[in-house]
Amino acid sequence: MELYDEDSYFDLSSNVLRLSSDNIDEILDQKSFKNHIDILILEGCAEHPGINGLSLLHQIKNLKIIQDKAASLPDWVFTLKKLSCLEISHTSISVLPEEIRQLKHLEQLTIESSPLCELPNALSHLVSLEKLSISDCPLSSLPSQLNGLQNLVYLDLRHTKITSFPEAMGNLSLLSTLHLSAHELQLAAPILKLFQALVDLTVIDAPEELPEEVYDLANLRSLYIHGKQFRRLSEKIDRLSSLAELSVSQTSLEILPMQVCRL
């Protein structure tokens, strides 16, 4: 159960402040806040001029921007020195500026259902980043410089318009979880072998059959396949000697190969 202070719109149970276009003026009329705030949720009000003056901005560790018409991130976002998680959903944001490099402690970046078409090379400066998720966005390419993302363990790229993967992807030596849809999987197939730490692969809206390279992921422990187009699981499945979990849902697969019994 969520408990809200009627005067401040605080979620008292988890140090969350929710601001929307309906309540932001009322909230900003307050000169100070009695609660410590870790999470700030902005719904349709990220560009409100009063946010930059909030006394609690220096506390924010998790920022969520949703249902917003802003075409870019407000400048005040890059002053959040403690920010570890940035989530952007259903916005009009089409590009991230080079200033993203200022978020030195960012560990998680999620952008979904927004017209994001490119990511800056400055992304490589986010050395603390562990989780990167870009889904349902018309992203056409990844930065050519990804060498700085040495701590990245989770990558989600689904339903984008990416045309190629840079060679620098091979430097993501700690990448252990990868979520892709059919389009991205086909493009990534030639470099899958570089992800020696990969243990969890999820394929959403899977193609009729998986690329051969998937069956060479010797350390893979979990394989999740979803999508009605998927019809065939290769006999080479027994190459995945470390596989402990195989999940196939809402597909057109009718017969499992006998080799599954050897896993």
C-alpha positions in Angstrom: 0.0 0.0 0.0 1.3 3.5 -0.9 1.0 6.2 1.7 0.9 9.8 0.5 1.1 13.0 2.5 -1.8 15.0 1.2 0.2 18.2 1.3 3.4 17.0 -0.5 2.5 14.0 -2.7 5.3 12.1 -1.1 5.3 8.3 -1.1 6.3 8.1 2.6 7.1 4.4 2.4 9.9 4.7 -0.2 11.1 8.3 -0.3 9.5 9.0 -3.7 8.2 12.4 -4.9 5.8 12.3 -7.9 5.2 15.5 -9.8 2.8 15.9 -12.7 1.4 18.8 -14.7 -1.6 18.7 -12.3 0.2 19.1 -9.0 3.6 20.6 -9.7 2.7 24.3 -9.1 1.2 23.4 -5.7 4.2 21.4 -4.7 6.7 24.0 -5.8 5.0 26.6 -3.6 6.5 24.8 -0.7 9.8 26.4 0.4 11.3 23.2 1.9 10.6 19.5 2.2 10.7 17.6 5.4 11.2 14.2 3.8 14.5 12.8 2.3 13.9 12.0 -1.4 15.8 9.4 -3.4 13.4 9.0 -6.3 11.8 11.8 -8.4 9.1 10.9 -10.9 8.1 13.6 -13.4 5.0 13.1 -15.5 4.6 15.6 -18.3 6.4 18.4 -16.4 10.2 17.9 -16.9 10.5 21.4 -18.5 8.8 23.2 -15.7 11.1 26.2 -14.9 10.6 25.7 -11.2 12.2 22.2 -10.9 15.7 23.6 -11.1 15.1 25.5 -7.9 13.9 22.4 -5.9 16.0 22.2 -2.7 16.0 18.4 -2.8 17.5 18.0 -6.3 21.0 17.2 -4.8 19.5 14.1 -3.1 18.0 12.4 -6.2 19.4 9.0 -7.1 16.7 7.8 -9.4 14.9 10.0 -11.9 12.0 8.9 -14.0 10.6 11.1 -16.8 7.4 9.8 -18.4 4.7 11.0 -20.7 6.6 14.2 -21.5 6.6 16.4 -24.6 10.1 17.7 -24.0 12.4 17.1 -27.1 15.5 16.9 -25.0 16.6 16.5 -21.4 16.5 19.7 -19.3 19.9 21.1 -18.3 19.2 20.6 -14.6 19.4 16.8 -15.1 23.1 17.0 -15.6 23.6 18.6 -12.3 22.4 15.6 -10.4 25.7 14.4 -8.9 24.2 11.4 -7.1 22.0 10.1 -9.9 22.5 6.4 -10.4 19.3 5.5 -12.4 17.7 7.5 -15.3 14.5 6.2 -16.9 12.8 7.9 -19.8 9.5 6.5 -21.1 6.9 7.7 -23.6 8.5 11.1 -24.2 9.4 13.2 -27.2 13.2 13.0 -26.5 15.0 12.2 -29.8 18.6 12.7 -28.8 20.9 12.6 -25.7 23.4 15.5 -25.5 27.1 15.1 -24.9 26.5 16.5 -21.4 25.3 13.0 -20.4 29.0 12.4 -19.6 28.6 14.5 -16.4 26.5 11.8 -14.8 29.5 10.0 -13.5 27.6 7.7 -11.1 24.9 6.6 -13.5 24.5 2.8 -13.2 21.3 2.3 -15.2 20.0 4.1 -18.3 16.6 3.1 -19.7 14.9 4.8 -22.7 11.7 3.3 -24.1 8.8 4.3 -26.4 10.5 7.6 -27.4 11.8 8.9 -30.8 15.4 8.5 -29.7 17.4 8.1 -32.9 21.0 8.3 -31.8 23.3 8.0 -28.7 26.3 10.3 -28.2 29.9 9.0 -28.0 29.9 10.6 -24.6 28.0 7.5 -23.4 31.4 5.8 -23.2 32.3 8.1 -20.4 29.7 6.6 -18.1 32.2 4.2 -16.6 29.8 3.2 -13.8 27.0 2.1 -16.2 25.9 -1.5 -15.6 22.5 -1.6 -17.3 21.6 0.0 -20.7 18.1 -0.5 -22.1 16.8 1.0 -25.3 13.5 -0.4 -26.6 10.8 0.7 -28.9 12.8 3.6 -30.2 14.0 4.4 -33.8 17.6 4.2 -32.7 19.7 3.7 -35.9 23.1 3.1 -34.5 25.2 2.7 -31.4 28.2 4.9 -30.6 31.4 3.8 -32.2 33.2 4.4 -28.9 32.0 2.0 -26.2 35.3 1.2 -24.7 34.5 3.0 -21.4 31.5 0.8 -20.6 33.7 -1.8 -18.9 31.1 -2.5 -16.2 28.1 -3.0 -18.5 26.5 -6.4 -17.6 23.0 -5.9 -19.0 22.0 -4.7 -22.5 18.5 -4.5 -23.8 18.0 -3.5 -27.4 14.5 -4.4 -28.7 12.5 -3.0 -31.5 15.0 -0.4 -32.8 16.1 0.5 -36.3 19.8 -0.3 -35.7 21.6 -1.1 -39.0 24.9 -2.4 -37.6 26.8 -3.1 -34.4 30.2 -1.4 -33.8 33.3 -3.5 -33.4 33.7 -1.9 -29.9 30.8 -4.1 -28.8 33.4 -6.8 -28.5 35.0 -4.9 -25.6 32.0 -5.4 -23.3 33.8 -8.2 -21.5 31.4 -8.3 -18.5 28.2 -8.4 -20.5 26.1 -11.3 -19.0 22.5 -10.5 -20.0 21.3 -9.6 -23.5 17.8 -8.9 -24.6 17.1 -8.6 -28.3 14.3 -8.8 -30.9 14.6 -10.6 -34.2 16.1 -7.6 -36.1 18.8 -6.9 -33.6 19.6 -10.6 -33.2 20.4 -11.0 -36.9 22.7 -8.0 -36.8 24.4 -9.1 -33.6 24.9 -12.7 -34.7 28.5 -12.3 -36.1 29.8 -10.8 -32.8 27.9 -13.0 -30.3 31.0 -15.1 -29.9 32.8 -12.1 -28.4 30.5 -12.1 -25.4 32.3 -14.8 -23.4 30.5 -13.8 -20.2 27.0 -14.0 -21.6 24.8 -16.3 -19.5 21.3 -15.0 -20.2 19.9 -14.4 -23.7 16.3 -13.3 -24.3 14.9 -13.1 -27.9 11.5 -11.3 -28.2 9.6 -11.6 -31.5 12.1 -14.3 -32.5 12.7 -15.1 -36.1 11.7 -18.5 -37.6 14.9 -20.0 -36.3 17.9 -18.7 -34.3 21.2 -17.8 -36.0 23.8 -20.6 -35.8 26.0 -18.4 -33.7 23.6 -18.6 -30.7 24.5 -22.3 -30.4 28.2 -21.4 -29.9 27.6 -19.5 -26.6 29.3 -22.1 -24.4 28.6 -20.3 -21.1 24.9 -19.6 -21.8 22.8 -20.7 -18.9 19.4 -19.2 -19.7 17.7 -19.0 -23.1 14.2 -17.4 -23.5 12.5 -17.4 -26.9 9.2 -15.6 -27.5 7.3 -15.0 -30.8 4.9 -16.6 -33.1 7.3 -16.7 -36.1 9.7 -19.0 -34.3 9.2 -22.6 -35.6 12.5 -24.5 -35.3 15.0 -25.2 -32.6 18.2 -26.6 -34.0 19.6 -30.0 -33.1 22.8 -28.0 -32.3 21.1 -27.0 -29.0 23.2 -29.6 -27.3 26.3 -27.4 -27.9 24.9 -25.2 -25.1 26.5 -27.4 -22.5 26.0 -24.9 -19.7 22.3 -24.3 -20.4 20.2 -24.8 -17.3 16.9 -23.0 -18.4 15.2 -23.1 -21.7 11.9 -21.2 -22.0 9.9 -21.1 -25.3 6.6 -19.2 -25.2 3.9 -18.2 -27.6 5.8 -19.6 -30.6 4.9 -21.9 -33.5 7.3 -24.5 -32.4 5.7 -27.9 -32.5 8.5 -30.4 -31.9 11.6 -30.1 -29.6 14.7 -31.8 -31.0 15.9 -34.9 -29.1 19.1 -33.2 -28.3 17.3 -31.1 -25.6 17.2 -34.3 -23.5 21.0 -34.2 -23.4 21.2 -30.9 -21.7 
